[in-house]
Amino acid sequence: MNTPKKNLRHFAILSLLLLALTPVGARAEEPQPTVIDPGPPGGIPADAVVLFDGKDLSQFRGEKHPEPTWKLVNGIAESTPPGGIFSKEEFADCQVHVEWAEPLPVKGEGQGRGNSGVYLMGRYEIQVLDCYNNKTYPNGQCGAFYGNNAPLVNVCRKPAEWQSYDIVFHPPKRLADGKIKAGSFTVLQNGVLIQDDIPVMIEGTTASPLRGIVEKGPLYLQDHGNPVRFRRVWVRRLNPHAD
């Protein structure tokens, strides 16, 4: 004859077995991921903010003038003095895609060859530089988190050949208890991982005087006196409801 305690023990064991056999997804109803059209291979995702697609630079403002002063010829923007360009829209957590090409003929060496940069929030720089057969200090190379972290590998293409950055960026944040949570950079250059979840602290790069926590900021493409060319530039907000 089974006692109440034995019955309860058998019921508990049976419940655990049933739970173990139940698919994880069936235990709690979770919302389905949002459906996003990725576009054709090499295309632009449907939820991206297109900053430059070759038509105009209307999504940017100039660094030293209200309007950009860069050259725009045949769908390609070329960095020209005086100053870089800031996106009019601002972003926090985001995915960034930028395509660029280094100048040809080759001029200069080290940091003086095809120098530009992609700055997240206007302060954290992923270096753009012609590092094809061109040595410089490691944390200033093409693909470096400038002044902070060298790229894992050098995957630079020859000058005049198109290259790409795909950047996943999370800025530093202030938590409810007042502490600061570091941000991070993950970067692919030409489809190859070159920065793997690198911490981003409050300070900007050594080239940026900006300090402190900000919720969001513009994408900045640098003019460093070299005629670097850019074409497709787009950004996806990774936390659109909070941005």
N, C-alpha and C positions, 0 to 999 in steps of 0.2 A: 504494500500500500504506500503510495507516494504521500509524503508530508507536504504541507504548504511551502516549507523552505526549499524542498527539492523541486517543487513545481516552479518556484520563482527562479531557482538557479537554472533549470532547463530553459525557461523562457528567456532569461538573460543571454544564455549561450546561443540560442536560436536567433535572437535579435542581432547579436554580433555577427553571426554567420551571414544573415540576410544583408546586413549593412556592408560587409566585406564584398559580397557578390553584386551589390548595386553599383552601377556606373557612377563615377564621381559627379558627372554633370547632372545626374538625376536627383542628387541630394538637395540641391538648391537651385532655384531658377535664376539664371544669370542673363543679363541683357546680351543680345547678339551684337557682334562688332558692326559698326557702321560700314555700309557698303560704299566704297569709293572707286570710281572708274580710274584705273591707273594710266589710261591712255595707251597708245601703241608703244612698242619697245623704244626706249629713248625719248618718250614723250613726257608730257607734264601731267601730274595727277590732277584730278578734277577739283580737289580741295586746296590746291596751291594758290598762293598769292603771286601772280606773275609780275615781277619788277622790271624785267627787260626781256623782250622777245624780238628785238631787232627793229621795231617800228619807231619808237621814240624813247626819250628819257623822262617822260612826264611823271613817273613814279619816284623820281629822285629830285633832291635839291642840291645846289652847289655848296661846297665847303666855304668858299669865300664870296660867292655871289648867290643871289636868290635862285638862279637857274644854272643847271650844269653847263660847263664850258667845254666838255669833252667832244671830240670829233665823232660824228655818226655817219658812216659811209657803208652802203650796201648791207645794212642790217647789223653792222658791227660797231661797237663803241670803243674808242681808243682813249686811254688816259692821257690827258694833256694839262699842263699848268694853266691857271693856278689852282691847285687843290683837287681833292677827291670829291666823291658824291655820296650823300646820305639818303637812304630810303625815307620817304615821307611817312610811311607806316612804321610802327615800332613793334617789336616782337620780344617774347620771353622764351619759353621752351619751344624749340623749333628744329625743323630739318631744312637745311639750306643746300641748294644746288647752284653752282657757279661754273661757267666754262670760260676759259681764257687761253690766250696764246702769247708766247714770248716773242719779242721783236727780232726781226731778221732784216739786215745783217746784224751780227752780234757785235755789241760795243761794250767796253768796260769789263771788269772782273769783280769777283767777290760780291759784295752788297751793291755794287754799282751796275750789275747786269740784270736788266728786266725786273727791277724791284717794284713791287706793289703789295697789297695785302687785302684780306677779307676780314673785316672786324665785326664781331658779334656784339650787339648792344653799343656799338661805337667805341669799344674799349678792349675787347679780347681778340687778338690778331692771330689768324692763321696766315703765315707768310706766303707770299707769291714771289718767286725768284727763279731766274734761269740757273738751275743747278745741273744742267747737262754738261758734263766735263768742266765744272766750275766749282771749286772748293770754297767754303767759307766756314765760320764757326758753327758747330752743330745745332744750337738752338736758334740759329738765324737762317737755317736752310729752308728751301722750299718745303712746305708742309709742316714746318715747326709751329708749335704754339709759341709765338715769338718771345724770346727772352726767358722762356720757362721750360720747354720740353722739345727735344729734337724728334724728328720723325723716326719711326721704326726702320724704314728703308727709304732709299732714294729711287723713285719711280718716274722721274722726270722724262718727258719726251723732248725731242729736238726742238730748237727754236722754230717758230711759225706753225708747229703742229698743235692742234687743239687738245687741251687737257681739261680735266674736270675735278672739282671738289664736291663731295657729298658729306655734309657735316651734320651731326646730331649734337645739339647744344642744349645744356641745362644750366641756367645761371645760378649763382649763389642765392640762397634764400634765408630770410630771418624766420626762425621757428617761433611758435607761441611762447616758449619759455625765454625768448630773447637770444638764444644761441644762434650761430650762423651755420647753416648746412652748405658745404662746398658744392659747387656746380660741377659740370664735367663736359669734356669734349670727346667725341668719337669722330674720326675723320677718315674718309676713303679718298685717295687720289688716283684717278684713272681706274677706279674699281678695286684698288688695293688698300687694305687697312694700313694706315700709317700713324694714327693716334688712337689708342685703345682705352677709352674711359679714363682720360687724364683729368685729375682734379683741377678745378678752377676756384681760386680763392677770391676774396673781396677785391683785392687790388687788380688793376688792369695789367697790361703788359708794361715793360719798362719804357715803352714809347708813349704810354698814356698816363696823364696826370689824374685821371678820374679815380675816385675812391668811394667806398661806401656801397650800400645796397640800393639798387633801383629795381623796380618791378619789371621794366621792359626798356628797350632802346632800339635805335635804328640799325640797319645793316649799312656798313660803310665800306666802300671800295676806294682804296688809297691811290693817290697820285704821288709817286716818288721821283718824278722827273724822267721816267722811262716810258716809252710808248707801248704799254701792254694793252692788248686787245681783249675785249669781253663780248660774249654773245648771250646765251640764255642764262637768266638769273631768276630763280623762284624760291619761295619759302612756304613751308607748311607749318602751321601752328600745331603743336603737339598737345596743347591743353587749351583749346579755343574758348572754353567757357570761362576760364580764369584769366585769359589774356585780354 
